[in-house]
C-alpha cells in the first residue's frame, strides 16, 4: 500500500513538471481585436538569424535571437492585436489591465498567436494556433516562462507585461 502511494506521488510530481499549457484563455474573438502600429509592426516581420539587428534596442535583438531559427527565413510577418476594451490601457502604457486575455502578437506567416493576459493583475502567457489549439510548451521559445522572463526583464520597455508602444 505504502509503495502504491509513493508511486502515485511520483507520477503526480512528474505530471506537474511536464505540464505545459497556456496560463491565459484562448481569445476566441481575436479576429475582431484592434490592430496596433508599433516598433515591431513598423519593421513588419521577425527576420531570420542572418539579419543585422545591431542597431535595434537590446530587447528586440534578444527577440530576434530567440525566434529567428523557428523556420527557414525566420518567423515572418507580425501584427499586434489588442482587445478593444483595453485599448486605452495599451495606448497609455498604464501597466494596468483587467483580468483575462488582453494582447496578441500574431505571427501571421506561422498562423500562431502569442497571447498575454492578466490574472489577479499579474501578467500571464500562452501560445495558440489561430483556431485555438494550445501549443504552449514546457521549455524553449514557446514556454510561458520564456515569455515572462523577457516581458519582465526589460524595465525600460515593458510595463505590466506590455513591451510595445503604440506609434
Ligand atoms: C526576448 C524577448 C521576448 C520574448 C522571449 C517574448 N517576447 Fe513578446 N514581445 C517582445 C517585444 C520587444 C515586443 C514588442 C514588439 C513591438 O510591438 O514593438 C513583444 C510583444 C508582444 C505582444 C504584443 C503586446 C506587447 O507586449 O507589446 C504579445 C502579446 C507578446 N509579445 C506575447 C509574448 C508571448 C506569449 C511570448 C512567449 C511565447 C513572448 N511574447 C516572448 C519581446 C519578447
Backbone and ligand atoms as CSV (ligand in chain L), in Angstrom:
chain,resi,resn,atom,element,x,y,z
A,1,UNK,N,N,0.843,-1.208,0.000
A,1,UNK,CA,C,0.000,0.000,0.000
A,1,UNK,C,C,0.876,1.255,0.000
A,2,UNK,N,N,1.874,1.225,0.910
A,2,UNK,CA,C,2.770,2.372,1.004
A,2,UNK,C,C,3.453,2.636,-0.342
A,3,UNK,N,N,3.874,1.520,-0.961
A,3,UNK,CA,C,4.579,1.647,-2.238
A,3,UNK,C,C,3.659,2.272,-3.305
A,4,UNK,N,N,2.398,1.844,-3.295
A,4,UNK,CA,C,1.433,2.369,-4.265
A,4,UNK,C,C,1.301,3.888,-4.094
A,5,UNK,N,N,1.226,4.309,-2.848
A,5,UNK,CA,C,1.098,5.755,-2.588
A,5,UNK,C,C,2.333,6.488,-3.111
A,6,UNK,N,N,3.509,5.897,-2.857
A,6,UNK,CA,C,4.753,6.512,-3.315
A,6,UNK,C,C,4.773,6.653,-4.831
A,7,UNK,N,N,4.364,5.564,-5.505
A,7,UNK,CA,C,4.343,5.603,-6.972
A,7,UNK,C,C,3.373,6.679,-7.461
A,8,UNK,N,N,2.206,6.708,-6.832
A,8,UNK,CA,C,1.210,7.709,-7.221
A,8,UNK,C,C,1.776,9.119,-7.043
A,9,UNK,N,N,2.459,9.330,-5.924
A,9,UNK,CA,C,3.028,10.651,-5.653
A,9,UNK,C,C,4.076,11.032,-6.693
A,10,UNK,N,N,4.946,10.069,-7.044
A,10,UNK,CA,C,5.988,10.436,-8.003
A,10,UNK,C,C,5.404,10.663,-9.397
A,11,UNK,N,N,4.331,9.939,-9.723
A,11,UNK,CA,C,3.666,10.188,-11.014
A,11,UNK,C,C,3.083,11.599,-11.043
A,12,UNK,N,N,2.496,11.985,-9.914
A,12,UNK,CA,C,1.919,13.327,-9.817
A,12,UNK,C,C,2.987,14.394,-10.011
A,13,UNK,N,N,4.153,14.177,-9.367
A,13,UNK,CA,C,5.245,15.143,-9.458
A,13,UNK,C,C,5.706,15.272,-10.903
A,14,UNK,N,N,5.803,14.130,-11.579
A,14,UNK,CA,C,6.230,14.116,-12.973
A,14,UNK,C,C,5.249,14.907,-13.831
A,15,UNK,N,N,3.957,14.635,-13.605
A,15,UNK,CA,C,2.914,15.307,-14.384
A,15,UNK,C,C,3.014,16.812,-14.188
A,16,UNK,N,N,3.344,17.246,-12.964
A,16,UNK,CA,C,3.413,18.681,-12.693
A,16,UNK,C,C,4.583,19.315,-13.424
A,17,UNK,N,N,5.764,18.658,-13.391
A,17,UNK,CA,C,6.910,19.292,-14.041
A,17,UNK,C,C,6.755,19.272,-15.561
A,18,UNK,N,N,6.118,18.245,-16.114
A,18,UNK,CA,C,5.987,18.164,-17.567
A,18,UNK,C,C,4.814,19.002,-18.062
A,19,UNK,N,N,3.988,19.498,-17.153
A,19,UNK,CA,C,2.797,20.221,-17.576
A,19,UNK,C,C,3.147,21.483,-18.343
A,20,UNK,N,N,2.562,21.614,-19.491
A,20,UNK,CA,C,2.694,22.850,-20.249
A,20,UNK,C,C,1.306,23.207,-20.718
A,21,UNK,N,N,0.974,24.446,-20.631
A,21,UNK,CA,C,-0.337,24.864,-21.092
A,21,UNK,C,C,-0.415,26.348,-20.893
A,22,UNK,N,N,-1.297,26.969,-21.632
A,22,UNK,CA,C,-1.411,28.415,-21.524
A,22,UNK,C,C,-1.932,28.813,-20.149
A,23,UNK,N,N,-1.400,29.906,-19.626
A,23,UNK,CA,C,-1.872,30.431,-18.350
A,23,UNK,C,C,-2.991,31.445,-18.561
A,24,UNK,N,N,-3.341,31.650,-19.829
A,24,UNK,CA,C,-4.394,32.618,-20.136
A,24,UNK,C,C,-5.307,31.999,-21.204
A,25,UNK,N,N,-6.625,32.278,-21.171
A,25,UNK,CA,C,-7.532,31.589,-22.095
A,25,UNK,C,C,-7.358,31.993,-23.563
A,26,UNK,N,N,-7.767,31.105,-24.474
A,26,UNK,CA,C,-7.743,31.419,-25.907
A,26,UNK,C,C,-8.743,32.542,-26.196
A,27,UNK,N,N,-8.267,33.615,-26.834
A,27,UNK,CA,C,-9.186,34.714,-27.162
A,27,UNK,C,C,-9.951,34.397,-28.455
A,28,UNK,N,N,-11.078,33.709,-28.333
A,28,UNK,CA,C,-11.795,33.164,-29.493
A,28,UNK,C,C,-12.201,34.252,-30.494
A,29,UNK,N,N,-12.400,35.481,-30.001
A,29,UNK,CA,C,-12.843,36.571,-30.891
A,29,UNK,C,C,-11.671,37.429,-31.390
A,30,UNK,N,N,-10.451,36.829,-31.429
A,30,UNK,CA,C,-9.244,37.617,-31.727
A,30,UNK,C,C,-9.304,38.353,-33.064
A,31,UNK,N,N,-10.072,37.812,-34.026
A,31,UNK,CA,C,-10.111,38.444,-35.354
A,31,UNK,C,C,-10.737,39.832,-35.315
A,32,UNK,N,N,-11.525,40.107,-34.263
A,32,UNK,CA,C,-12.160,41.426,-34.183
A,32,UNK,C,C,-11.382,42.382,-33.271
A,33,UNK,N,N,-10.183,41.967,-32.810
A,33,UNK,CA,C,-9.397,42.843,-31.948
A,33,UNK,C,C,-8.740,43.961,-32.750
A,34,UNK,N,N,-8.284,45.003,-32.031
A,34,UNK,CA,C,-7.737,46.196,-32.681
A,34,UNK,C,C,-6.266,46.015,-33.030
A,35,UNK,N,N,-5.940,46.298,-34.283
A,35,UNK,CA,C,-4.567,46.178,-34.747
A,35,UNK,C,C,-3.798,47.463,-34.401
A,36,UNK,N,N,-2.606,47.316,-33.835
A,36,UNK,CA,C,-1.804,48.474,-33.399
A,36,UNK,C,C,-0.561,48.639,-34.271
A,37,UNK,N,N,-0.165,49.882,-34.464
A,37,UNK,CA,C,1.124,50.157,-35.099
A,37,UNK,C,C,2.166,50.317,-34.009
A,38,UNK,N,N,3.210,49.501,-34.062
A,38,UNK,CA,C,4.251,49.527,-33.033
A,38,UNK,C,C,5.612,49.527,-33.717
A,39,UNK,N,N,6.668,49.553,-32.907
A,39,UNK,CA,C,8.023,49.475,-33.464
A,39,UNK,C,C,8.165,48.209,-34.311
A,40,UNK,N,N,7.708,47.084,-33.761
A,40,UNK,CA,C,7.870,45.811,-34.472
A,40,UNK,C,C,7.005,45.732,-35.729
A,41,UNK,N,N,5.759,46.190,-35.652
A,41,UNK,CA,C,4.924,46.130,-36.863
A,41,UNK,C,C,5.471,47.106,-37.906
A,42,UNK,N,N,6.169,48.168,-37.446
A,42,UNK,CA,C,6.840,49.086,-38.369
A,42,UNK,C,C,7.954,48.370,-39.123
A,43,UNK,N,N,8.682,47.517,-38.409
A,43,UNK,CA,C,9.719,46.699,-39.058
A,43,UNK,C,C,9.015,45.681,-39.970
A,44,UNK,N,N,7.851,45.213,-39.538
A,44,UNK,CA,C,6.983,44.397,-40.394
A,44,UNK,C,C,7.053,42.904,-40.153
A,45,UNK,N,N,8.251,42.409,-39.842
A,45,UNK,CA,C,8.406,40.957,-39.713
A,45,UNK,C,C,9.569,40.647,-38.781
A,46,UNK,N,N,9.545,39.451,-38.225
A,46,UNK,CA,C,10.705,38.953,-37.476
A,46,UNK,C,C,11.591,38.223,-38.485
A,47,UNK,N,N,12.845,38.670,-38.619
A,47,UNK,CA,C,13.712,38.137,-39.670
A,47,UNK,C,C,14.366,36.810,-39.283
A,48,UNK,N,N,15.128,36.258,-40.208
A,48,UNK,CA,C,15.902,35.064,-39.859
A,48,UNK,C,C,17.221,35.495,-39.197
A,49,UNK,N,N,18.033,34.508,-38.820
A,49,UNK,CA,C,19.187,34.784,-37.962
A,49,UNK,C,C,20.322,35.523,-38.680
A,50,UNK,N,N,20.234,35.673,-40.001
A,50,UNK,CA,C,21.314,36.362,-40.705
A,50,UNK,C,C,21.107,37.875,-40.733
A,51,UNK,N,N,19.943,38.339,-40.269
A,51,UNK,CA,C,19.651,39.774,-40.323
A,51,UNK,C,C,20.565,40.567,-39.387
A,52,UNK,N,N,20.975,41.744,-39.823
A,52,UNK,CA,C,21.769,42.621,-38.954
A,52,UNK,C,C,20.808,43.469,-38.129
A,53,UNK,N,N,20.676,43.118,-36.849
A,53,UNK,CA,C,19.746,43.846,-35.981
A,53,UNK,C,C,20.511,44.643,-34.925
A,54,UNK,N,N,21.818,44.873,-35.187
A,54,UNK,CA,C,22.675,45.505,-34.176
A,54,UNK,C,C,22.257,46.938,-33.834
A,55,UNK,N,N,21.464,47.563,-34.708
A,55,UNK,CA,C,21.029,48.946,-34.429
A,55,UNK,C,C,19.754,48.975,-33.586
A,56,UNK,N,N,19.119,47.813,-33.415
A,56,UNK,CA,C,17.874,47.773,-32.643
A,56,UNK,C,C,18.163,47.726,-31.143
A,57,UNK,N,N,17.213,48.183,-30.309
A,57,UNK,CA,C,17.386,48.081,-28.854
A,57,UNK,C,C,17.590,46.619,-28.439
A,58,UNK,N,N,18.309,46.382,-27.323
A,58,UNK,CA,C,18.639,45.022,-26.884
A,58,UNK,C,C,17.445,44.070,-26.811
A,59,UNK,N,N,16.291,44.534,-26.356
A,59,UNK,CA,C,15.152,43.616,-26.225
A,59,UNK,C,C,14.710,43.103,-27.596
A,60,UNK,N,N,14.829,43.939,-28.620
A,60,UNK,CA,C,14.454,43.491,-29.971
A,60,UNK,C,C,15.501,42.521,-30.517
A,61,UNK,N,N,16.775,42.808,-30.220
A,61,UNK,CA,C,17.836,41.880,-30.641
A,61,UNK,C,C,17.618,40.505,-30.016
A,62,UNK,N,N,17.255,40.518,-28.717
A,62,UNK,CA,C,17.036,39.262,-27.996
A,62,UNK,C,C,15.816,38.519,-28.568
A,63,UNK,N,N,14.804,39.270,-28.958
A,63,UNK,CA,C,13.598,38.659,-29.529
A,63,UNK,C,C,13.943,37.965,-30.847
A,64,UNK,N,N,14.719,38.645,-31.674
A,64,UNK,CA,C,15.134,38.046,-32.945
A,64,UNK,C,C,15.974,36.795,-32.680
A,65,UNK,N,N,16.914,36.920,-31.723
A,65,UNK,CA,C,17.781,35.777,-31.386
A,65,UNK,C,C,16.957,34.572,-30.917
A,66,UNK,N,N,15.890,34.839,-30.145
A,66,UNK,CA,C,15.066,33.755,-29.596
A,66,UNK,C,C,14.257,33.046,-30.692
A,67,UNK,N,N,13.760,33.821,-31.682
A,67,UNK,CA,C,12.802,33.244,-32.626
A,67,UNK,C,C,13.281,33.126,-34.077
A,68,UNK,N,N,14.497,33.638,-34.384
A,68,UNK,CA,C,14.901,33.704,-35.803
A,68,UNK,C,C,15.050,32.333,-36.447
A,69,UNK,N,N,15.298,31.293,-35.646
A,69,UNK,CA,C,15.568,29.976,-36.243
A,69,UNK,C,C,14.348,29.053,-36.238
A,70,UNK,N,N,13.158,29.573,-35.867
A,70,UNK,CA,C,11.993,28.680,-35.778
A,70,UNK,C,C,11.631,28.064,-37.124
A,71,UNK,N,N,11.916,28.813,-38.185
A,71,UNK,CA,C,11.744,28.204,-39.516
A,71,UNK,C,C,12.652,28.925,-40.503
A,72,UNK,N,N,12.985,28.303,-41.632
A,72,UNK,CA,C,13.846,28.953,-42.620
A,72,UNK,C,C,13.227,30.286,-43.039
A,73,UNK,N,N,14.038,31.345,-43.056
A,73,UNK,CA,C,13.507,32.656,-43.403
A,73,UNK,C,C,12.999,33.430,-42.201
A,74,UNK,N,N,12.982,32.785,-41.028
A,74,UNK,CA,C,12.525,33.455,-39.807
A,74,UNK,C,C,11.014,33.371,-39.657
A,75,UNK,N,N,10.493,33.830,-38.508
A,75,UNK,CA,C,9.050,33.725,-38.236
A,75,UNK,C,C,8.189,34.508,-39.236
A,76,UNK,N,N,8.713,35.630,-39.766
A,76,UNK,CA,C,7.964,36.362,-40.789
A,76,UNK,C,C,7.012,37.410,-40.244
A,77,UNK,N,N,5.954,37.663,-41.010
A,77,UNK,CA,C,5.052,38.801,-40.743
A,77,UNK,C,C,4.368,38.730,-39.380
A,78,UNK,N,N,4.235,39.919,-38.778
A,78,UNK,CA,C,3.619,40.002,-37.453
A,78,UNK,C,C,2.581,41.115,-37.408
A,79,UNK,N,N,1.637,40.967,-36.497
A,79,UNK,CA,C,0.796,42.109,-36.150
A,79,UNK,C,C,0.550,42.065,-34.647
A,80,UNK,N,N,0.205,43.220,-34.091
A,80,UNK,CA,C,-0.106,43.305,-32.671
A,80,UNK,C,C,-1.595,43.623,-32.555
A,81,UNK,N,N,-2.307,42.768,-31.832
A,81,UNK,CA,C,-3.746,42.930,-31.660
A,81,UNK,C,C,-4.061,43.136,-30.181
A,82,UNK,N,N,-4.965,44.075,-29.921
A,82,UNK,CA,C,-5.313,44.387,-28.544
A,82,UNK,C,C,-6.833,44.289,-28.381
A,83,UNK,N,N,-7.259,43.674,-27.282
A,83,UNK,CA,C,-8.694,43.552,-27.010
A,83,UNK,C,C,-9.299,44.960,-26.965
A,84,UNK,N,N,-10.359,45.212,-27.716
A,84,UNK,CA,C,-10.914,46.572,-27.812
A,84,UNK,C,C,-11.129,47.245,-26.451
A,85,UNK,N,N,-11.595,46.490,-25.449
A,85,UNK,CA,C,-11.899,47.120,-24.155
A,85,UNK,C,C,-10.665,47.561,-23.380
A,86,UNK,N,N,-9.461,47.116,-23.768
A,86,UNK,CA,C,-8.251,47.543,-23.048
A,86,UNK,C,C,-7.348,48.409,-23.940
A,87,UNK,N,N,-7.901,48.857,-25.071
A,87,UNK,CA,C,-7.126,49.685,-26.000
A,87,UNK,C,C,-6.564,50.947,-25.345
A,88,UNK,N,N,-7.341,51.536,-24.456
A,88,UNK,CA,C,-6.898,52.752,-23.764
A,88,UNK,C,C,-5.714,52.472,-22.850
A,89,UNK,N,N,-5.774,51.344,-22.159
A,89,UNK,CA,C,-4.673,50.963,-21.261
A,89,UNK,C,C,-3.410,50.675,-22.069
A,90,UNK,N,N,-3.589,50.061,-23.234
A,90,UNK,CA,C,-2.442,49.773,-24.094
A,90,UNK,C,C,-1.813,51.084,-24.569
A,91,UNK,N,N,-2.658,51.990,-25.092
A,91,UNK,CA,C,-2.144,53.249,-25.648
A,91,UNK,C,C,-1.427,54.077,-24.582
A,92,UNK,N,N,-1.954,54.068,-23.350
A,92,UNK,CA,C,-1.372,54.914,-22.304
A,92,UNK,C,C,-0.219,54.220,-21.579
A,93,UNK,N,N,0.008,52.939,-21.880
A,93,UNK,CA,C,1.025,52.154,-21.175
A,93,UNK,C,C,0.873,52.286,-19.665
A,94,UNK,N,N,-0.360,52.121,-19.209
A,94,UNK,CA,C,-0.630,52.264,-17.781
A,94,UNK,C,C,-0.021,51.119,-16.974
A,95,UNK,N,N,0.218,49.975,-17.646
A,95,UNK,CA,C,0.724,48.812,-16.929
A,95,UNK,C,C,-0.366,48.105,-16.151
A,96,UNK,N,N,-1.604,48.609,-16.257
A,96,UNK,CA,C,-2.727,48.001,-15.534
A,96,UNK,C,C,-3.728,47.475,-16.553
A,97,UNK,N,N,-4.054,46.185,-16.403
A,97,UNK,CA,C,-5.020,45.572,-17.305
A,97,UNK,C,C,-6.019,44.773,-16.489
A,98,UNK,N,N,-7.263,44.716,-16.987
A,98,UNK,CA,C,-8.273,43.866,-16.356
A,98,UNK,C,C,-7.862,42.404,-16.553
A,99,UNK,N,N,-8.334,41.526,-15.683
A,99,UNK,CA,C,-8.019,40.110,-15.828
A,99,UNK,C,C,-8.639,39.542,-17.115
A,100,UNK,N,N,-7.925,38.583,-17.703
A,100,UNK,CA,C,-8.360,37.968,-18.958
A,100,UNK,C,C,-7.277,38.121,-20.008
A,101,UNK,N,N,-7.479,37.531,-21.178
A,101,UNK,CA,C,-6.511,37.683,-22.269
A,101,UNK,C,C,-6.665,39.078,-22.867
A,102,UNK,N,N,-5.544,39.779,-23.046
A,102,UNK,CA,C,-5.627,41.194,-23.420
A,102,UNK,C,C,-4.874,41.598,-24.681
A,103,UNK,N,N,-3.745,40.925,-24.975
A,103,UNK,CA,C,-2.920,41.363,-26.108
A,103,UNK,C,C,-2.428,40.139,-26.874
A,104,UNK,N,N,-2.219,40.339,-28.178
A,104,UNK,CA,C,-1.739,39.238,-29.028
A,104,UNK,C,C,-0.608,39.727,-29.918
A,105,UNK,N,N,0.457,38.934,-29.977
A,105,UNK,CA,C,1.445,39.092,-31.039
A,105,UNK,C,C,1.101,38.000,-32.048
A,106,UNK,N,N,0.588,38.414,-33.202
A,106,UNK,CA,C,0.130,37.449,-34.207
A,106,UNK,C,C,1.278,37.173,-35.173
A,107,UNK,N,N,1.783,35.949,-35.173
A,107,UNK,CA,C,2.790,35.548,-36.151
A,107,UNK,C,C,2.008,35.061,-37.367
A,108,UNK,N,N,1.795,35.982,-38.302
A,108,UNK,CA,C,0.837,35.736,-39.385
A,108,UNK,C,C,1.274,34.608,-40.317
A,109,UNK,N,N,2.557,34.588,-40.674
A,109,UNK,CA,C,3.031,33.536,-41.583
A,109,UNK,C,C,2.998,32.171,-40.911
A,110,UNK,N,N,3.191,32.168,-39.598
A,110,UNK,CA,C,3.208,30.899,-38.863
A,110,UNK,C,C,1.821,30.498,-38.366
A,111,UNK,N,N,0.862,31.417,-38.494
A,111,UNK,CA,C,-0.512,31.194,-38.027
A,111,UNK,C,C,-0.556,30.825,-36.541
A,112,UNK,N,N,0.233,31.599,-35.772
A,112,UNK,CA,C,0.341,31.349,-34.333
A,112,UNK,C,C,0.047,32.639,-33.576
A,113,UNK,N,N,-0.618,32.504,-32.423
A,113,UNK,CA,C,-0.922,33.651,-31.577
A,113,UNK,C,C,-0.130,33.562,-30.279
A,114,UNK,N,N,0.698,34.574,-30.020
A,114,UNK,CA,C,1.344,34.736,-28.715
A,114,UNK,C,C,0.387,35.596,-27.889
A,115,UNK,N,N,-0.098,35.063,-26.791
A,115,UNK,CA,C,-1.135,35.767,-26.039
A,115,UNK,C,C,-0.648,36.178,-24.651
A,116,UNK,N,N,-0.864,37.442,-24.321
A,116,UNK,CA,C,-0.592,37.935,-22.971
A,116,UNK,C,C,-1.918,38.247,-22.299
A,117,UNK,N,N,-2.082,37.713,-21.094
A,117,UNK,CA,C,-3.272,38.006,-20.312
A,117,UNK,C,C,-2.869,38.453,-18.928
A,118,UNK,N,N,-3.873,38.685,-18.099
A,118,UNK,CA,C,-3.601,39.071,-16.707
A,118,UNK,C,C,-4.498,38.259,-15.790
A,119,UNK,N,N,-3.927,37.920,-14.645
A,119,UNK,CA,C,-4.633,37.112,-13.656
A,119,UNK,C,C,-4.298,37.717,-12.305
A,120,UNK,N,N,-5.302,38.245,-11.614
A,120,UNK,CA,C,-5.040,38.924,-10.344
A,120,UNK,C,C,-4.050,40.070,-10.546
A,121,UNK,N,N,-4.116,40.714,-11.719
A,121,UNK,CA,C,-3.249,41.852,-12.010
A,121,UNK,C,C,-1.872,41.467,-12.521
A,122,UNK,N,N,-1.528,40.186,-12.459
A,122,UNK,CA,C,-0.200,39.731,-12.874
A,122,UNK,C,C,-0.236,39.281,-14.335
A,123,UNK,N,N,0.833,39.579,-15.091
A,123,UNK,CA,C,0.872,39.164,-16.495
A,123,UNK,C,C,1.139,37.665,-16.625
A,124,UNK,N,N,0.377,37.017,-17.515
A,124,UNK,CA,C,0.491,35.572,-17.754
A,124,UNK,C,C,0.457,35.325,-19.271
A,125,UNK,N,N,1.028,34.178,-19.689
A,125,UNK,CA,C,1.283,33.993,-21.118
A,125,UNK,C,C,0.832,32.640,-21.653
A,126,UNK,N,N,0.627,32.583,-22.971
A,126,UNK,CA,C,0.291,31.327,-23.619
A,126,UNK,C,C,0.460,31.433,-25.128
A,127,UNK,N,N,0.483,30.280,-25.790
A,127,UNK,CA,C,0.655,30.236,-27.240
A,127,UNK,C,C,-0.421,29.329,-27.837
A,128,UNK,N,N,-1.090,29.822,-28.878
A,128,UNK,CA,C,-2.171,29.065,-29.522
A,128,UNK,C,C,-2.009,29.092,-31.038
A,129,UNK,N,N,-2.583,28.076,-31.694
A,129,UNK,CA,C,-2.756,28.176,-33.138
A,129,UNK,C,C,-3.936,29.129,-33.365
A,130,UNK,N,N,-4.098,29.581,-34.607
A,130,UNK,CA,C,-5.184,30.533,-34.903
A,130,UNK,C,C,-6.554,29.964,-34.561
A,131,UNK,N,N,-6.692,28.633,-34.661
A,131,UNK,CA,C,-8.007,28.063,-34.349
A,131,UNK,C,C,-8.118,27.528,-32.924
A,132,UNK,N,N,-7.178,27.895,-32.068
A,132,UNK,CA,C,-7.395,27.687,-30.643
A,132,UNK,C,C,-6.723,26.499,-30.000
A,133,UNK,N,N,-5.847,25.818,-30.705
A,133,UNK,CA,C,-5.130,24.706,-30.087
A,133,UNK,C,C,-4.021,25.281,-29.203
A,134,UNK,N,N,-3.994,24.858,-27.950
A,134,UNK,CA,C,-2.984,25.334,-27.003
A,134,UNK,C,C,-1.649,24.648,-27.306
A,135,UNK,N,N,-0.653,25.418,-27.762
A,135,UNK,CA,C,0.647,24.823,-28.093
A,135,UNK,C,C,1.749,25.381,-27.185
A,136,UNK,N,N,1.342,25.880,-26.016
A,136,UNK,CA,C,2.322,26.370,-25.059
A,136,UNK,C,C,3.225,25.213,-24.637
A,137,UNK,N,N,4.540,25.423,-24.728
A,137,UNK,CA,C,5.483,24.333,-24.471
A,137,UNK,C,C,6.000,24.369,-23.032
A,138,UNK,N,N,6.658,23.288,-22.641
A,138,UNK,CA,C,7.206,23.214,-21.284
A,138,UNK,C,C,8.528,23.969,-21.185
A,139,UNK,N,N,9.251,24.080,-22.316
A,139,UNK,CA,C,10.524,24.810,-22.293
A,139,UNK,C,C,10.788,25.358,-23.691
A,140,UNK,N,N,11.741,26.267,-23.782
A,140,UNK,CA,C,12.090,26.849,-25.071
A,140,UNK,C,C,11.266,28.079,-25.404
A,141,UNK,N,N,11.313,28.484,-26.669
A,141,UNK,CA,C,10.702,29.742,-27.107
A,141,UNK,C,C,9.200,29.820,-26.939
A,142,UNK,N,N,8.539,28.661,-26.885
A,142,UNK,CA,C,7.084,28.676,-26.742
A,142,UNK,C,C,6.631,28.367,-25.318
A,143,UNK,N,N,7.538,28.492,-24.356
A,143,UNK,CA,C,7.173,28.262,-22.956
A,143,UNK,C,C,6.773,29.582,-22.290
A,144,UNK,N,N,5.726,29.524,-21.474
A,144,UNK,CA,C,5.236,30.729,-20.797
A,144,UNK,C,C,6.346,31.392,-19.965
A,145,UNK,N,N,7.199,30.554,-19.415
A,145,UNK,CA,C,8.337,31.026,-18.617
A,145,UNK,C,C,9.272,31.926,-19.457
A,146,UNK,N,N,9.513,31.521,-20.708
A,146,UNK,CA,C,10.382,32.294,-21.603
A,146,UNK,C,C,9.761,33.656,-21.906
A,147,UNK,N,N,8.458,33.652,-22.162
A,147,UNK,CA,C,7.748,34.914,-22.401
A,147,UNK,C,C,7.893,35.825,-21.190
A,148,UNK,N,N,7.606,35.257,-20.001
A,148,UNK,CA,C,7.607,36.058,-18.768
A,148,UNK,C,C,8.986,36.642,-18.489
A,149,UNK,N,N,10.027,35.839,-18.726
A,149,UNK,CA,C,11.394,36.299,-18.438
A,149,UNK,C,C,11.722,37.536,-19.264
A,150,UNK,N,N,11.416,37.484,-20.557
A,150,UNK,CA,C,11.725,38.645,-21.401
A,150,UNK,C,C,10.782,39.805,-21.085
A,151,UNK,N,N,9.485,39.510,-20.994
A,151,UNK,CA,C,8.499,40.582,-20.798
A,151,UNK,C,C,8.609,41.279,-19.446
A,152,UNK,N,N,9.354,40.673,-18.494
A,152,UNK,CA,C,9.530,41.364,-17.203
A,152,UNK,C,C,10.980,41.786,-17.009
A,153,UNK,N,N,11.847,41.448,-17.967
A,153,UNK,CA,C,13.275,41.676,-17.771
A,153,UNK,C,C,13.813,42.970,-18.359
A,154,UNK,N,N,12.956,43.695,-19.080
A,154,UNK,CA,C,13.426,44.932,-19.721
A,154,UNK,C,C,12.530,46.088,-19.264
A,155,UNK,N,N,12.884,46.627,-18.092
A,155,UNK,CA,C,12.029,47.641,-17.451
A,155,UNK,C,C,11.787,48.852,-18.345
A,156,UNK,N,N,12.777,49.214,-19.157
A,156,UNK,CA,C,12.624,50.406,-19.985
A,156,UNK,C,C,11.573,50.193,-21.072
A,157,UNK,N,N,11.288,48.925,-21.396
A,157,UNK,CA,C,10.367,48.648,-22.492
A,157,UNK,C,C,9.032,48.086,-22.037
A,158,UNK,N,N,9.036,47.280,-20.987
A,158,UNK,CA,C,7.829,46.544,-20.651
A,158,UNK,C,C,7.194,47.040,-19.363
A,159,UNK,N,N,5.881,47.186,-19.409
A,159,UNK,CA,C,5.142,47.623,-18.236
A,159,UNK,C,C,3.903,46.748,-18.096
A,160,UNK,N,N,3.763,46.074,-16.962
A,160,UNK,CA,C,2.610,45.206,-16.749
A,160,UNK,C,C,2.518,44.112,-17.802
A,161,UNK,N,N,3.681,43.720,-18.375
A,161,UNK,CA,C,3.702,42.665,-19.389
A,161,UNK,C,C,3.616,43.203,-20.811
A,162,UNK,N,N,3.325,44.494,-20.950
A,162,UNK,CA,C,3.254,45.108,-22.292
A,162,UNK,C,C,4.617,45.676,-22.678
A,163,UNK,N,N,5.170,45.199,-23.813
A,163,UNK,CA,C,6.501,45.672,-24.230
A,163,UNK,C,C,6.442,46.733,-25.323
A,164,UNK,N,N,5.545,46.590,-26.268
A,164,UNK,CA,C,5.489,47.531,-27.384
A,164,UNK,C,C,4.764,48.819,-27.035
A,165,UNK,N,N,4.929,49.811,-27.893
A,165,UNK,CA,C,4.295,51.106,-27.708
A,165,UNK,C,C,3.518,51.451,-28.966
A,166,UNK,N,N,2.346,52.030,-28.782
A,166,UNK,CA,C,1.568,52.476,-29.936
A,166,UNK,C,C,2.316,53.608,-30.617
A,167,UNK,N,N,2.391,53.543,-31.936
A,167,UNK,CA,C,3.116,54.588,-32.684
A,167,UNK,C,C,2.115,55.489,-33.380
L,1,LIG,C1,C,13.303,38.085,-25.880
L,1,LIG,C2,C,12.143,38.900,-25.657
L,1,LIG,C3,C,10.765,38.389,-25.894
L,1,LIG,C4,C,10.277,37.115,-25.736
L,1,LIG,C5,C,11.019,35.862,-25.350
L,1,LIG,C6,C,8.858,37.207,-25.985
L,1,LIG,N1,N,8.505,38.474,-26.290
L,1,LIG,FE1,FE,6.635,39.139,-26.598
L,1,LIG,N2,N,7.369,40.949,-27.187
L,1,LIG,C7,C,8.678,41.345,-27.110
L,1,LIG,C8,C,8.811,42.693,-27.628
L,1,LIG,C9,C,10.077,43.511,-27.710
L,1,LIG,C10,C,7.526,43.109,-28.024
L,1,LIG,C11,C,7.094,44.460,-28.561
L,1,LIG,C12,C,7.173,44.489,-30.056
L,1,LIG,C13,C,6.587,45.749,-30.660
L,1,LIG,O1,O,5.379,45.741,-30.909
L,1,LIG,O2,O,7.330,46.706,-30.878
L,1,LIG,C14,C,6.643,41.976,-27.726
L,1,LIG,C15,C,5.277,41.996,-27.940
L,1,LIG,C16,C,4.412,41.025,-27.513
L,1,LIG,C17,C,2.974,41.153,-27.539
L,1,LIG,C18,C,2.178,42.360,-28.008
L,1,LIG,C19,C,1.885,43.252,-26.788
L,1,LIG,C20,C,3.108,43.879,-26.205
L,1,LIG,O3,O,3.579,43.393,-25.162
L,1,LIG,O4,O,3.653,44.830,-26.779
L,1,LIG,C21,C,2.470,39.996,-27.014
L,1,LIG,C22,C,1.012,39.660,-26.793
L,1,LIG,C23,C,3.592,39.137,-26.690
L,1,LIG,N3,N,4.758,39.787,-27.008
L,1,LIG,C24,C,3.481,37.881,-26.143
L,1,LIG,C25,C,4.565,37.023,-25.969
L,1,LIG,C26,C,4.440,35.625,-25.623
L,1,LIG,C27,C,3.137,34.895,-25.354
L,1,LIG,C28,C,5.724,35.122,-25.580
L,1,LIG,C29,C,6.173,33.722,-25.296
L,1,LIG,C30,C,5.664,32.664,-26.123
L,1,LIG,C31,C,6.626,36.226,-25.880
L,1,LIG,N4,N,5.888,37.342,-26.112
L,1,LIG,C32,C,8.009,36.119,-25.896
L,1,LIG,C33,C,9.705,40.584,-26.593
L,1,LIG,C34,C,9.630,39.233,-26.277
